Amino acid sequence: MSLEHPHADVAEMRRNYTRDGLSRADLAPDPVGQFRHWFADAMAAELLEPNALVLSTTDGRRPSSRTVLLKAYDEGGFVFFSNYGSRKAQDIALQAEVSLLFPWYALERQVGILGRAERISAAESLAYFVSRPHGSRLGAWVSQQSAVIDSRKFLEMKWDEVKRKFAEGEIPLPPFWGGFRVVPAEIEFWQGRENRLHDRFRYTRSGDGWGIERLSP
């Protein structure tokens, strides 16, 4: 494919980032504190699903990415939930090193995280599971995530079956469903700037603390 004459509609798509800047003096001493500040900004700006992030994994041969939702975070890491039979979970079982990306386009910001994914405890997963809407709890039992299915009709039949099964009483935590915590080793904060001279700062874990470096755009 030749790039001599790229499609004009795509080639001309660009914007100059002028919304904000980021200096070393602006940064919190630890990346979770800085993330907390930026996440509050994202919520205040009423972004569509500010907790949506791109999770990238690999099976050792091929990478894959998908959007998941952040459901908790603290100094220990960033938590999302999944079927433990899904492609992402199978990848993590083979290679626990993953990346997370929060693309907050409206704020001209990104947060990138490199870290190691580990399963959280069943008690932690249960605490979140019972807080989910009724339909979401049923859905966790219906979907064999990432498995090949013949048609949507199969899902609908499975849905009816699960609804009948749990028509009375509580819906238990599926043994094949739960959370992962990504323990960060690096966290980068990216702020778009004019003329593509973006501000980038990377926190890298150093012993019990964090080092901070400015990166070239």
N, C-alpha and C positions, 0 to 999 in steps of 0.2 A: 504494500500500500504506500503510495507516494504522499509525502507531506508538503510537496511543492505548492499545492493549491488546497489548503485545508478548507473545510466547510465554513463559509463566512459567518454564519449564525453562531457557530461555536468559537471560532478564532477571535471574534470581536467581543466575546463575553468577558468583561472585567469590571472591577470597581476599585476605586482608590480608597484604602482604609484610613479614615481620619477621625474615627470616633474617640479614641483614647490612646494613652501611652502607658508603659509600664517601666518603672525604674527600680533599681536595687533597693532604694529606700522605701518603696511601696510594699515590699514583700514581708510576709510574716516569717518568723524564724524557722518554722517547720511547714512542710507542704500541706499537711492536713488542715492547718489553720488558714493557709492561703486558699485552699480549695473551699473551705467553709465560707470564706468571704466571697469568692467568685460564684459559688453556688447560690448564695443569698441574692447576689445581683441577678443571676439568671431567673430565679423565682420572682423577684421584684419586677423584672421586665416582662413577666407573664409569657415566657417562651413556651412553645408547644413542647410538652414533656421534657423539661430541663434535665430530668434524671435519665434520659435515654442516652445510651453510649454504644459505641461500636466495639465489640469484643472480637479480637483476632486470636486464633489458635492454629496449631499445626499438628499433623499426625506424624511428623518427621519427614514427610515427603512433599505434602502440599499444604499451603495455608488456606484458611477459610475465615470469613468474617460474617458477623450478623449483628443486628441491634438487639440489645437486652436492656432491662431497666435496673438501675441502681436502687436497692431497697434499704440499705443501711451503710454507714461508713463511720469510722472513728480512727484513732491512732493505729489500731490493729490491721486495718485494711478496708476494702470496698467489697460489698456483698451483693450478689445477684442470685437468682434461683433458676433451676432448670430440672428437666427430667434427666436422671442419671444415665439413661440409655441414649441420649441425644448425641449428635455428632460432636458438639462442643465438649460434652462430658467425656466422650470416648477419646477425643484429642487430648484433653487435660490428663486423663489417666496415663497416656503415653508420654506426654510432654507438658509438664505443669507450668512452664514459662509462657505467659500470655501478655497481650497488650490491650489496653483500654483507651478509647478516645472519646472525649466529650466535645462534639462540634457545635459550639454555640455561635452560629453564623451571625445572628442578629446583633450580637455584642462584639463581633469581629474577634472572637476568642476561641482557643482550643486548649484543652488540657489532655496531655498524653501520659499514660501510666504504664510502666513496665514492671512486672512482678510475677510472683509465683501463686498459682491458684491452689487452694486446698478446700476440702469439704468442711463445712461447719457441722456442729453437733446436731443430732436428731432433735434435741430439746430446743435448740435455736430455730431449726427449720419448722418445728411444730408451732412455736410461738408466732411465727409469721404466717404459717398456713391458716391458722384459725382466724386470723385477722382479714383474710381475703374474702371477697364477695362469694356468695353461695355458688354462683355459676362458675367462678374461677376454680373453686375447690373441686367441683364436679369435673371441670375440664382437665384438671391434672390427672384424673383417673382415666379419662377418655383417650387422650392422645398418647400414642407410642411415638414420641417426638423423633422426627427424622426417618422413621420407618416408611417404606414404600407401601401405599395403599391403592386399591383399585379405583375408588371413587369417593366423592363426598358422601354418598349414600351410606357408605361404611361408617363414617364418622357419626352420621345422624342416628344410625341403628345403635351404635355403641353408646351414644348420648342417652338414648331412651333406656337402654339396658342399665346404665349407671344410675339414672334418675330413679328407676324402679328399685334398684338394689339399696339405695340410700334414702328411700322415701321417708323413712322414719329414723329418727335418731341423728347423731352427729356423723359427719363425714370424716373418716380417719385420715391421717397423713399417709399418702402412698409410700411404700418402702423404697420405691424407685424415684423419688422426687425429693429435692432439697436444695440447700444453698451452697454456694462457693464463696470463699473470701479470697480476694486477691491482695496478698501482702506486698506492698510496693517496695521496689529497690530504687526506681527512678521516677520522678514526676516532673513533667515539663509544662510550663505555663507560656502560652503563645498569645501575643497581642498584636493584631494587625496594625501596621503603620503605613503612612504615605510612601509612595514610590517603592513599595515592597521592602522597605527597610524595617522589617518587623522586629518587635521586642520578644526575645526568647530567653527564659531562665529555666535552668534545670537543677532540681534538687536531687542529690545522690546520697544514698544512705552511707554514713561513715561512722562505724562503731555504734554508739547509742544516739548519735545525732545525725545531722544532715549538712552536707556541703552545698553551696550554691554557686553556680557558674552562669555567666551570660554567654549565649551562643550566637554565632553569626546567623543572620537570616538566610 
